[in-house]
Amino acid sequence: MPLVRARPIYRRSRNFRNQSVTHVQSNFPRWIKLLMSALIPLTILVFAIVDTILQVKLTSQQLEQDREQQFLLRKQSDDQVDIQQKDTLLATYLSDILTIFQGDDPLASLTDMRAITLATLGSLDPQRKKDILLFLYNNELIFRYPSESISTLLQLNGANFNGISLQGTIEEKCSFTRLYLYGTYLSNTSFIRCDIDHSNFSNAIMHRTLLSNTFVTQTSFNFAFLDKSRFINTKFYMTSFLGALLTDSNFTGSVWPENTVDFTNANLSGAILSNEQLQNSTLVNCILSNGTWGSIRTDNLVVNGDAERNCIVNGSKISNGWTVVNKNDIKTFAYPKQNNNGKCYFRMRSVVTTRKNSSMYQYINLENFTLLLSTGHARYNASADLQCFGKQYAAIELRFIDLYGSRYANVYKQTFNGTHLQSLELSDVIGSNARSVQILITFGPIEKSNNNATLDQNYCKCDNVKFSIMKS
């Protein structure tokens, strides 16, 4: 049987591959043509879309620009109207005040002036507020003469002078003497290169106030709110910050002589003060920059509690410190000889023959302790040396009074039977709202005395009356 020669497989494979390549090559121009034919309308479509988007964007931008321009025009118009209204308001105010001031009795119209001023300030910008302040000062409505009563001044407590700027220049001097701005709003105000003398900013609200290159002398900032205020390169002399809030304030570059700036009862927490500035200051009952307390005043606050003032002869009138309810009932008498209690004591002068009490009292102001009081850590100690003879008694009584004149419950202690010297003492924490205390010494009969009793048989004497405060 003849042999059959096998056909090479590789030839078939090569022919198949060649046919495939030839087929792809023959189809390639067709795809190119299809792609090119589709690309032209696609490009036109993309261009149309992009053009539309650009047109919309340009239109939107133009509309936005038109709106902004219209807004600016309206704002400019509104600002112009606002300026005209404020100018008119200021002119009307000045005219009204001058009319009232030039009347027959301008002092009787201070209430009207105050109402008009407060209402007008609330609608003005800082520049026009400054114009009003200078107008009132130059017309001496907020200029206090030392010989005149405060009732002659325009009371501006609550007036809004926030944001005003007072600045001295070569052409215009910034100088205020006896300026009276008690209780006004002066936040974010500035006094630059000014002279301020014998002026009163007590109880003013002065957050973030600036005093720069200014000279301040014999001026009160008592109980003013001066937190975050800056006193830069300013000279002080005889200036009081009693009870002021000075947290985070800055005194960089400021100077004052020794003992001429008073920070009694002030809160200086976080304030920037140099060691020299602190050494030259009075720092009693205050919180220092580092949050600690300065020294607390613990001396006796009673005036003439030892009866030594006007102690000349027996039966001298009490002329210092005390008010006697019935003036002739209690007077000053001398000890037979000087002892540890001093020279004199208080005593009833007349014979007590009826159920009649005699008393003397005085008020003690606690404003130097308000910061300590606010913490709830102020404690009082009160005492009096009392001695009674016959059917008499003596008592010490305290009546604390708050900021609004309301009284706390009275604290009272009286002598018990016996003729020996008794030292009565009272002590407790003082309420945080207390602002004064009345200390009262009372003498009275235990029961109706014998009509024939002599002064030596029925009387009480009192000495060494004390009231002090300490930090508990």
MARDRENBA-155082 format. One record per residue (C-alpha): x, y, z; residue in three letters. Coordinates in pm, whole numbers, plus 50000, padded with zeros to 5 digits. Layout:
BEGIN
XYZala...
END
This chain:
BEGIN
500005000050000met501495032849893pro502375057350169leu500295089550196val502355120050278arg500855141850548ala500145178350464arg502105201950678pro499895217350943ile501975248950970tyr501085259250622arg497395259250702arg497935279551012ser500045304650829arg497515307750553asn494715313150810phe496695340250983arg497415357450657asn493765356650567gln492805372250905ser495325400150872val494185406750520thr490565408050643his491395432950923val493445454150689gln490625454750442ser488125466250720asn490375493150875phe489625521050622pro485915514750672arg486135521251050trp488185552150989ile485605564950749lys482785557750994leu484675574851278leu485525605051067met481995607950943ser480685607251305ala483365630851440leu482215661051244ile478645662451381pro479965652751726leu482385682051717thr479605705151610ile477415692151893leu480175696752154val480905731752026phe477225740252044ala476975727352401ile480125745552513val478995777352341asp475615774852510thr477245769552851ile479555799152794leu476655820852686gln474675810852996val477685817453218lys478375851053058leu474735860253087thr474745849653454ser477895869853522gln476405899953350gln473235896553555leu475315893353873glu477325924153780gln474115942853707asp472695932454044arg475895942654224glu475905975854045gln472265981454131gln472975971454492phe475905995654512leu473806023054360leu470986016354606arg473456014354895lys475096046654787gln471686062654763ser470646048155100asp473926059355256asp473396093955120gln469866094455259val471166080655591asp473856107455607ile471306134355534gln468956120255798gln471726119056059lys472856154255971asp469266166056005thr468866147156333leu472066162356473leu471126197456360ala467656193856512thr469156180956838tyr471606209856867leu468856234856795ser466486219257050asp469106217757326ile470186253757266leu466566265057277thr466026247257610ile469386258357747phe468746294857664gln465346294457833gly464446311858155asp465336282258376asp467596257558191pro468286237158505leu464586229058532ala464756214158182ser467666190258244leu465256160858242thr464046170557894asp467636175057776met468526140657907arg465596123857729ala466386141157397ile470106133357426thr469676096257501leu467156091957220ala469336110256967thr472576092057052leu470946058556980gly470496068156613ser473906083556541leu477296070956428asp480456075456642pro481546107656469gln478276125356542arg478206111056895lys481576127656941lys480086160556812asp477356158357077ile479826150857356leu481986180757262leu478886202757229phe477666193457578leu481136197757727tyr481776231457565asn478406243757690asn479356231858042glu476446207558068leu478856179258155ile481506201758306phe481376201158684arg482566230758887tyr483826219359229pro481596244459407ser478416234159226glu476016206259309ser475826175659086ile472176184859029ser473336212958799thr474776187658552leu473096169258269leu472886133258392gln474046110858108leu474196077158280asn473156051758018gly474106074457725ala475656056057429asn479006071157331phe480446037757215asn483096039256945gly483986076156963ile487596086456900ser489146116957065leu492596125156938gln494876154656990gly496796168356693thr499006198256621ile495976216556485glu493436204856744glu494066200157115lys492366171957308cys491916184457663ser489186178057920phe488936192958268thr486146182758506arg484476161258242leu481546142658398tyr480616109858224leu479346089558519tyr477646057058413gly477936062858038thr478696037157766tyr482196042957628leu483196008857492ser485716008157207asn486446045057258thr489896060157230ser491696089457391phe494936095857204ile497326123857302arg494756138957538cys494876156157878asp492206144658126ile492056162958459asp489646161758757his487206140758554ser484726113758648asn484256081058458phe482896062058758ser480536033058680asn481096038058306ala481016008158069ile484386010657893met485165976557742his488245976957515arg488896013957568thr492236028557454leu494206055657634leu497426062257446ser500056088957512asn497546105757742thr497996123758073phe495386115258339val495366133358671thr492996133958970gln490416113758779thr488036086458894ser487406053358717phe485736039059027asn483666007758955phe484126012458579ala484125982158347phe487525984458178leu488175948358083asp490535943457786lys491325980657787ser494745994057691arg496596021657873phe499646025857652ile502416050957730asn500006070057952thr500936090758258lys498736088258567phe498666109558880tyr496206106659170met493936083658972thr491466059659133ser490386025958992phe488546016259311leu486305986159243gly487055987158870ala486995956458646leu490415955958476leu490715919658369thr493095914258074asp493905951358061ser497295963657941asn499365991158107phe502465987357890thr504666018457897gly502446037258144ser503986054158449val502876070158774trp504596081659095pro504476060959410glu501076057759580asn499246078559319thr497176050959156val494606032659367asp493535997259271phe491645990759596thr488905964659545asn489775961959172ala489945929858969asn493315929258789leu493215892758686ser495215887758366gly496255924458351ala499705933558218ile501475954058486leu505185957158558ser506665951758903asn507415988958926glu503815997858843gln502545973959111leu504975987659369gln503756023059302asn500086013159345ser497646007859631thr496695971059615leu494215964859897val491255940659880asn492035934459512cys492715904559288ile496195906959137leu497305898558782ser498165862658876asn494745856659032gly495875858859396thr494535883859649trp496355914959760gly496385924060128ser492945925260294ile492135955660506arg491365942860857thr491555974661069asp488655988561272asn486136005961044leu484246023261326val484946060561351val485686071661708asn484786037861851gly487116044362147asp485506078062245ala488886095262235glu487896122761992arg486756154962156asn487526139562493cys488116171262696ile485846172963001val483066151963145asn479836155762952gly481396165162618ser479156161462316lys479916133462074ile481076152261767ser482816125861556asn481436095261384gly478316088961589trp474746101161563thr472926102461898val469166097661869val468446120862162asn471416144362155lys471676150562528asn471256114362639asp474726101162558ile477976120262597lys481676114662650thr483076110463000phe486656106763123ala487996077463321tyr489196086963671pro492646078063551lys493976066363220gln493976028563172asn494316003362893asn491006015362750asn492286050762697gly491046083362844lys487306083962774cys484166063262730tyr480536068262623phe477846071062890arg474256081862943met474196116763085arg470726119763239ser468936098663498val466656072763336val463346073163519thr461066058763251thr461156030563001arg463146050662754lys466016038162540asn468966059262440ser471036049962137ser473846060961912met474716047561568tyr476856051861260gln476876037660906tyr479906019760765ile480316019560388asn481455985860250leu482245996859893glu485955989659945asn485075953060004phe482565945759725thr484955922759536leu485595901959847leu481875902659931leu481015889259585ser483075857859652thr481115849459967gly484335848660173his483975881560362ala483505877160736arg482835904760989tyr483915907561351asn482095932861570ala482535939661941ser481945965062216ala482975967562582asp479835974462788leu479235978263160gln475905985663329cys474895994963683phe471505993763846gly468595981463641lys470095990063303gln471235970663000tyr473305978262690ala473295961662348ala475185961162021ile473195956661700glu474155953461331leu471835961661041arg473235952260700phe471835970560396ile472085958960034asp472615978059710leu468905986259681tyr468445998360037gly466825966560167ser467845954960513arg469025920560616tyr467825905060942ala469345923861236asn472135908461442val471815916761812tyr473425909462148lys472865925762488gln474475924862831thr473285900763096phe472835907463467asn475855919263657gly477975950363694thr481215936563559his482665947563224leu481325926162940gln482835923762592ser480055914862349leu481145899862017glu479365892561689leu480835873961391ser479485858561071asp479785858160690val478505889560518ile475925885960241gly477345891359892ser474925919959816asn475615940060133ala476865975260066arg476725991460411ser476085983260774val474566003361057gln476175996861394ile473906006361682leu474666009162055ile471576010362276thr471216018062649phe467936011562826gly466226002563151pro465505966363234ile462455978863420glu461106011863545lys463696027563774ser463236044464109asn462436081164058asn464946089364328asn467756069964158ala470906089664088thr473116089263783leu475656068163969asp473056041564044gln471536035963699asn473726039863395tyr475766021063136cys479056029162976lys480526018162646cys484016017762498asp486086001862221asn483355996861963val484865977961670lys483845964461331phe486315948061094ser486275924860794ile488505895460714met488775869560437lys487445835960554ser
END
